[in-house]
């Protein structure tokens, strides 16, 4: 997927994996690939841009977009179910926005 429908290259997430209102699971590893196939190394406090793409049966295509910072996952706070993830994204005050195409 490229950024033609988004404002910039972003890292794919699943917003069903929110562990707090502003914290989503991000990655099991230090290296991720963004929507333009760039390899990125995650580090504590790194500014990141995330998205989820949904393609519904009625033909609606939806992008959920958010910006935030990388944060190490803490399963003691976030629940043991989150322990497979090493990294989370702390979503900034602008929250999650929706773009339909």
Secondary structure, DSSP 8 states (H G I E B T S, - for coil): --GGGSSS--EE--GGGEEETTEEEEESSSEEE-TT--EEE--TT-EEEEEEEEE-TTS-EEEEEEEEEEEE--HHHH-GGGTT-SEEEEE-TT--EEEE-
